[in-house]
Amino acid sequence: MRLRTVPLAALLAGLLLSAAPARAQQPEASLDHLAAARELLIASGAAASVDRILPVLVNDIRRLALTRPEISKDLDAILKELEPEMEKQKQQGYIVAARAYAARLTEPEIKEIVTFFKSPVGAKYVRVQPEITEDIVNNVTTWSQSTGEYIFQRVRSDLLKRGHKIQ
């Protein structure tokens, strides 16, 4: 069975790992540092990324019942039984994500950022961030297409001036 979420998880992991240049091994963060980083994960809205992974995985597993209807009842029962374990796995996902914050930000920096996210303007930022991201993606896509066309036309025009014809 091939899960379509594996590429999603790999993408998220790749983004986390490749976002910063290679650095020397950092010492393990203290429990207080990790707790602050976890609080930042939640306050910033980034925990939602972790929250979305398990339901997608469960839905992929439920698709088994589409081709094997005889297992549907047992599959539902097993998934229900696994809910406490899946909650533990989600909490582990928070820890993994919190370590990324703790590796790059000091505990005092994290606490200052959390204070911002808990402020009215920080809470608004978290609330509107999905719409802002969607606007950016849409607008950057349009911009990149028009910019690409503009550059191509300029290159083609300049090549033509130099005696080279391209389609």
Summary of the structure (lengths in Angstrom):
residues: 167
radius of gyration: 22.9
end to end distance: 44.6
largest distance: 72.1
contacts: 383
relative contact order: 0.10
helix: 81%
strand: 0%
